[in-house]
Amino acid sequence: MTQVNNTAKYDYSGAQVLVTGGTQGIGNAIANRFSEAGANVFITGTRADTSEYENDLSAFTYLQLEVTDLDAIKQLPEKLDNRLDVLVNNAGASLPGGQSEWDHDVFEQSVNINLNSAFHISHVCYPMLKKSELQGGAAIVSIASLTSFLANDFVPGYGAAKAGLAQLMKTFAITWAKDGIRANSIAAGMTQTRMTQMVQMIPEMNEPVLERTPMSRWGQPEEIAGCAIYLASSDASFLTGQMIVVDGGFSIVG
Ligand SMILES: NC(=O)c1ccc[n+]([C@@H]2O[C@H](COP(=O)([O-])OP(=O)(O)OC[C@H]3O[C@@H](n4cnc5c(N)ncnc54)[C@H](OP(=O)(O)O)[C@@H]3O)[C@@H](O)[C@H]2O)c1
């Protein structure tokens, strides 16, 4: 039987893309996909420079950015030469510092990392996105989560933040449509990255994930990247304010 390679080939030559948290996991897969499609890709991470990461990040321009630092966020336009076509709000973390999100300070920290950062970064990037001439419109893609709509008792801050993040994209979608900017989110399901390493490693946590997922496996970062690059493309030119669920069917099980 002939194997058909039906992976979409996009052409982002000339486009400037910013992926927050592009050093590893989902953000890194997204940055790679845009870079392979010819975009000029900027990524952010928490460490001083790329030599502090195991991944080869040489295809990208690296910016150190703690996403809760508003002063640093305000410097983004200068660092991006005042030009941006696609913003991917991907940086995020649950249980910051490995602490309980039922702690008042940790709850706030989680909301700052997973929601407030996306508001500040998008807001600062808005004038650049407004100037974009990307076919299909400039795009904001934010990485939400199944916790955007499924309740859990262990990451209250993360869940509330991810619900807010999906809603925030709807607000941007209706506010900035007139400026030719589309804003969507991806509710990523259980995806194999550093963030979920503990769940993957502990059988009592891993098995229920596989049992509940109709596709009986974890998602790969590249499978989220495929959705992100589509959402930013002109194939999605009439698609805005939506949350797309990419989870192997996890969330549809009754
Ligand atoms: N994995 C999943 O199952 C899953 C499911 C739903 C949603 N998500 C979301 O997908 C996004 C990526 O997660 P991932 O699974 O790929 O995790 P990951 O491999 O741990 O990567 C997280 C990325 O975010 C950056 N980051 C974390 N905290 C930051 C902070 N305070 N300031 C700046 N950058 C920060 C990290 O930078 P450093 O490398 O410098 O630490 C890294 O680049 C997150 O928003 C996460 O909530 C993941």
The ligand as an SDF file (V2000), in Angstrom:
LIG
                    3D

 48 52  0  0  0  0  0  0  0  0999 V2000
    1.7630   19.0820   28.6010 N   0  0  0  0  0  0  0  0  0  0  0  0
    0.4330   19.0600   28.7090 C   0  0  0  0  0  0  0  0  0  0  0  0
   -0.1920   18.0070   28.8790 O   0  0  0  0  0  0  0  0  0  0  0  0
   -0.3380   20.3540   28.5970 C   0  0  0  0  0  0  0  0  0  0  0  0
   -1.7320   20.2730   28.5520 C   0  0  0  0  0  0  0  0  0  0  0  0
   -2.4620   21.4420   28.4260 C   0  0  0  0  0  0  0  0  0  0  0  0
   -1.8290   22.6560   28.3310 C   0  0  0  0  0  0  0  0  0  0  0  0
   -0.4730   22.7090   28.3950 N   0  0  0  0  0  0  0  0  0  0  0  0
    0.1420   24.0360   28.3010 C   0  0  0  0  0  0  0  0  0  0  0  0
    1.0760   24.0430   27.2620 O   0  0  0  0  0  0  0  0  0  0  0  0
    2.0600   25.0520   27.5320 C   0  0  0  0  0  0  0  0  0  0  0  0
    3.4450   24.4360   27.3810 C   0  0  0  0  0  0  0  0  0  0  0  0
    3.5840   23.4280   28.3750 O   0  0  0  0  0  0  0  0  0  0  0  0
    4.5360   22.1580   28.1920 P   0  0  0  0  0  0  0  0  0  0  0  0
    3.7390   20.9940   28.5640 O   0  0  0  0  0  0  0  0  0  0  0  0
    5.2170   22.2030   26.8780 O   0  0  0  0  0  0  0  0  0  0  0  0
    5.5550   22.4080   29.3950 O   0  0  0  0  0  0  0  0  0  0  0  0
    7.1510   22.5440   29.4700 P   0  0  0  0  0  0  0  0  0  0  0  0
    7.8040   21.5290   28.6070 O   0  0  0  0  0  0  0  0  0  0  0  0
    7.4350   22.5590   30.9130 O   0  0  0  0  0  0  0  0  0  0  0  0
    7.4650   23.9920   28.8380 O   0  0  0  0  0  0  0  0  0  0  0  0
    7.0250   25.1500   29.4700 C   0  0  0  0  0  0  0  0  0  0  0  0
    7.6280   26.3500   28.7830 C   0  0  0  0  0  0  0  0  0  0  0  0
    7.1410   27.5470   29.4420 O   0  0  0  0  0  0  0  0  0  0  0  0
    8.2570   28.2840   29.9680 C   0  0  0  0  0  0  0  0  0  0  0  0
    7.8820   28.8840   31.2500 N   0  0  0  0  0  0  0  0  0  0  0  0
    7.3430   28.2600   32.3230 C   0  0  0  0  0  0  0  0  0  0  0  0
    7.1530   29.1360   33.3270 N   0  0  0  0  0  0  0  0  0  0  0  0
    7.5880   30.3520   32.8700 C   0  0  0  0  0  0  0  0  0  0  0  0
    7.6730   31.6380   33.4390 C   0  0  0  0  0  0  0  0  0  0  0  0
    7.2480   31.8950   34.6690 N   0  0  0  0  0  0  0  0  0  0  0  0
    8.1940   32.6470   32.6680 N   0  0  0  0  0  0  0  0  0  0  0  0
    8.6080   32.4020   31.4180 C   0  0  0  0  0  0  0  0  0  0  0  0
    8.5530   31.2000   30.8200 N   0  0  0  0  0  0  0  0  0  0  0  0
    8.0530   30.1810   31.5540 C   0  0  0  0  0  0  0  0  0  0  0  0
    9.3740   27.2850   30.1140 C   0  0  0  0  0  0  0  0  0  0  0  0
   10.6350   27.9710   30.0860 O   0  0  0  0  0  0  0  0  0  0  0  0
   11.9820   27.2240   30.6230 P   0  0  0  0  0  0  0  0  0  0  0  0
   12.2990   26.1630   29.6240 O   0  0  0  0  0  0  0  0  0  0  0  0
   13.0120   28.2940   30.6620 O   0  0  0  0  0  0  0  0  0  0  0  0
   11.6370   26.6730   31.9640 O   0  0  0  0  0  0  0  0  0  0  0  0
    9.1450   26.4100   28.8890 C   0  0  0  0  0  0  0  0  0  0  0  0
    9.6600   27.0270   27.7360 O   0  0  0  0  0  0  0  0  0  0  0  0
    1.7650   25.5660   28.9380 C   0  0  0  0  0  0  0  0  0  0  0  0
    1.0170   26.7490   28.8650 O   0  0  0  0  0  0  0  0  0  0  0  0
    0.9150   24.4610   29.5280 C   0  0  0  0  0  0  0  0  0  0  0  0
    0.0670   24.9350   30.5470 O   0  0  0  0  0  0  0  0  0  0  0  0
    0.3010   21.5930   28.5210 C   0  0  0  0  0  0  0  0  0  0  0  0
  1  2  1  0
  2  3  2  0
  2  4  1  0
  4  5  1  0
  4 48  2  0
  5  6  2  0
  6  7  1  0
  7  8  2  0
  8  9  1  0
  8 48  1  0
  9 10  1  0
  9 46  1  0
 10 11  1  0
 11 12  1  0
 11 44  1  0
 12 13  1  0
 13 14  1  0
 14 15  2  0
 14 16  1  0
 14 17  1  0
 17 18  1  0
 18 19  2  0
 18 20  1  0
 18 21  1  0
 21 22  1  0
 22 23  1  0
 23 24  1  0
 23 42  1  0
 24 25  1  0
 25 26  1  0
 25 36  1  0
 26 27  1  0
 26 35  1  0
 27 28  2  0
 28 29  1  0
 29 30  1  0
 29 35  2  0
 30 31  1  0
 30 32  2  0
 32 33  1  0
 33 34  2  0
 34 35  1  0
 36 37  1  0
 36 42  1  0
 37 38  1  0
 38 39  2  0
 38 40  1  0
 38 41  1  0
 42 43  1  0
 44 45  1  0
 44 46  1  0
 46 47  1  0
M  CHG  2   8   1  16  -1
M  END
$$$$
